[in-house]
Amino acid sequence: MKNLRPFTKREPESDATCLGAVRSESTSASGGALKKFSQTLPGSHALTENQTAADRIRIYCLHILFLILTCHAVFGEIKNGYEKNILASRESLKVLRTSLLEDRNMTPAQRRKVQSTIATFVNHVSYYELTESLLVQFKTIAPELYDEIDTIRDRLGRPVDVYIKFVPVDGTDVKAEGTTYMNQSDYDKDAYHSEYGEFTVSVKVWIVPRALWVLAHELGHVKYQVPHAASYFEFYKKHYDNTSTVGSMGHDVDDPSGKSAIQFARSFQKNYADFLKISIAKVQNPLIVLARLKKNWSKDNEVL
């Protein structure tokens, strides 16, 4: 386990308290002034009513804004592991292609460097779109299974985001088709941590023809481990050590996470069989999809 920096959970201030304070202060501050004006100005009663209505509208808008700003922190979700800087990568592709076409003073060495950079951005965008496509397929085939993970919480009810990447074969440190990366916080036995931050899980799946089935297996691990972090890490330390093989880790005969993974994958297989009964569409080979995406993004004049 990695040593994690300590963190403290900050409880948000009550919106009712804050907003109530705003309202009462506004009312008390304006109440005296309106009272004075009402003694000398005609129509002051209507002014008071309009002011009260305006206060209510402002408070209502503050409530809505508060909900919008905090809802992302209330609900965990499945996320594309390539989403960071994806917009910048797309824009950079456009800029670099334009530069290659219009800059007549570019030296051969500079041109090669730009082309290499373009290839890097093409990979980023292609893997992002492949991951996005496969996640949509998974949700279409097995919406209930998808929602189980999309709304997953730890033992204390805190939302946990699950980041997923489909990566090249052998593109992971652990040589396995699917890997779930989770570290337990040293300061909170129920909290998970990954390279994406606190309360996150990182799942990486090789780009192979059965990638969705591998993903289902890994999500089965996530389903069990997230709400049972403390107890599962104790189990893990007792049953596995540095001599354990990669294939056996997480799949001991008594491992509850392994059992969950197997069951989740079986449920996905059943969902896929039911899906084929009502749809002629079949899951495409991700390798073929990736090759097509890279080809499209590599075209100088192609903007998807």
N, C-alpha and C positions, 0 to 999 in steps of 0.2 A: 504494500500500500504506500502511496505517496504521502509525504507530510504536507498537510494543507494548512494554509494560513487561517488563523482563527477568524471567525465571523460571528456577528451577533444579529439576531433577528430583531428588526425594528418594527414595532407595532404601529400601524398607521393611526393617526389621530382620528377620532370619531368625526365623520362628516356631519353628523347631526349636530354635534357640539359646536364645531367650527361654523357651520352655516347658520346655526341658531344664533351664535354670537354676532355674526354679521347682520342678521335680521334685526335683533333687538337693539344693536348699536345704531343701526340706520333709523329704526323707528324712534328711539329715544332722542337721537340727535335732531331729527327733523320734526318731532312732535311739538316741541316748544315753539319753534319758529312758525310752524303752520298755525299754532294756536293764536299767536300774535297777529298774523296776517288775517286770520278769520274775523278778527274784531273790526278790521278796517276795510277789507277788500270784498267786493261782491263776488259770489261764486266760489268762495273759499271752501265750502263743503265739497263741491265737485273736485276741487284741487286736491283735497285730502284723500278722497276716494281714488283718484287717478294715481296719486303717489303710492298708496297702498297696493294698488294693482301692479304698478311698476316694480315695487319691491318683491312681490310674489313671483313675478316673471323672472326677475334677476336670480332669485333663490332657486327657482325651478331649473334655470339654465345652468347654474352652478352644480346642482345635483347631477344633471345629465353629463356635464363635462367631467365631473369626478368619476362617474361610472365608466365613461369612455376611456379615461386615462388609466384606470386601475383594472379594467376587465382582463387585460392581457396578463396581469400578475395573478389573477384569481383562477384562471384556467390553464392547466398544462396542455400540451398538444404535441402531435407528431410534426416534426419539422424537417425540411430538406437540409442536410448537412452542408450543402454547397451554397446556401442562400447568402452568406456574407459576401458583400461586394459584387454580387451578381450584376446589378445595374451598372456599376462602374466598368465591369468587364465588357458588357455589351457596348457601352458608349466608347470605350477604348478601342474596340475592334473597328468601329466606324471611323474614328479619328486616324488610326494607324493606316487603314486602307486608303483613306483619302490622301494621306501623306505620301504613300507609295505611288499613287497615281499622279499627284500634282507636283511633287518636289523633284524637279529635274536636276537639282544640284546634289542630290544624295549620292554619296560614294557607294561602291559595291559593298564595302564593309558595313556601312550604316544600313544599307538595304537588307543585308543578311541579318543584322541585329533586330531590325524591325520585324522581319518575317518570323524570326524565332519568338519574339514577344507575342506576335499574332497567334502563333501556334499554341502558346501557353494559355492565352485567353480563349481560344477555340476549345481547348480541352476543358477549361473551367465551365464554360457555357454548355458544352455538350454533356458533360457528366451531370450538371445541374438538371438539364432538361430530361435526361434519361431517368434520373432519380424521381423527378416530378411525375413523369409518365408512369413509372412502375408503382408509385404510391397511389396514383389515381386508379390504376388497374386493381390494386389490392383492395382499395375501398369499394370499388364497383362490384368486385367478386364477393367480398366478405365484409359488408358494412358494419355489422355488429362487432366483429372481431376488431376491426379498425377503431371503432368508437371506444372499445374497452381500453385500448392503449392511448388513444387521443385524449382521454379524460382521466388518466391514471393519477393517483395520489399516493403519498407515502403513508405510513402508519398514523401520523399525526394530522392527516388530511391536507397536507401541503401539495400543491400541484407540481408535477415533474414533467419537464419537456423531454421528448425522446427524439434525438437527432439521428437521421438515417442517411448513410452514404452507400451508393453502389460503386465499388472500386474495381480496378483491374485485378485479374487473378495474380496472387502473390503480392497484392498491394497493401498487405497488412503485416504487422510485426509477427502476429500469431498466424501460422500457416494453416488456416482453416477457412472453409467457405463462408462461414458467418461467425462474427465475434461481437460480443456485447461487453463494452468497456464501462465499468463502474468502480469508483473508489468510494470508500466510506469515510466520512469526515471524522477526524480525530476528536472533534469537539461536539459532535452530534451523532450519536450512534444510529439514528433513523434517517440521516440525511445522506444523499448520494451526491457525487461530484464527478464530472468528466472534464475533458478539455474545453467543453462549452460553458463551464461555470458550475455554480452551486445548483442543486436540485435539477440536474440534467443527467441523461443517459446517452451514451454514444454507441450506435450500432453500425457496423460495417459489414457489407455483404459483397462477395465476389460477383462479378458480372459473368454469370454462367446461365445456360438455358433454364435451369430450375431455380433461378434467383428468388422468385416470389415464395417458393416453398421454403427456401433457406431463411428468408426474412420472417416467415410465419414461425419457424422454429425459434429464432432469436427473440421475437416478440413474446413468445411463450415464457422464455426466461425472464424478460422484463416484467411480464404480468405477475410473476410470483415474487421476484426479488425486490421490486420497488416497495410494496407494502410490508415486506418482511425483512427489511434491510438488516436490522440488528441481529435477529435470530439466525438469518441465513449466513451472515459473515462468521458467526460463531461455528456454525455447521461446516462452513467451507474451510476454516482454519484447522478444524479437527480431522477432516477427511482428505484433504489434499495438501501436498507439500511440493517442494521444488523437484522432486523425482517423478511426480505425476506426469503422465503424457498428456499432450494437448487434447487428444480425442476423449480422454476419460474425465477431464476436469469439467465439472458441472453435470456429469452423467453417471455418477456413482449409482448403484442399484437403489440406494435409499435417498438419493438427492431429490428433494421436492421440486427444485427448479428444473431439473432435467425432465421430471415427469410432466411438469406443466408445459415445457417446450414441446414434448412429443404430442401431448393432447391438443395443444394449440395448432400444431401442424396438421394433425388429423382433421381437426375441425375445418381448417382452410381447404384441405383436399375435398372434403364433403361439400363445402360451399362451391368449390370450383366445378364439381360434378353437377350440382344443381344449376349452376350458372350456364353450363353448356347445354342444358335441356331447353333453355329459353333464349339462347343467343347462339348465332353462328360464329361469333368472333372468338378466336382463340388467343391465348397469350403468345405474343411474338417473341422470338429469340432476342434477348437484350443485346447480344453482340451485334446482330444485324441492325437493330435500331440505333445503336451507338455509332456504327460505321456510317449510317445514313445521316445522322446528325452532324458528325464531323465533316462529312463531305459537303453538306449544305452550308455550314458555317465557314468552311474553308474557301468557298467561292468569293472572289473579290467583290462582286456586285450583288451578292445575295444578302438580304437583311430579313431575317425571319421575324 
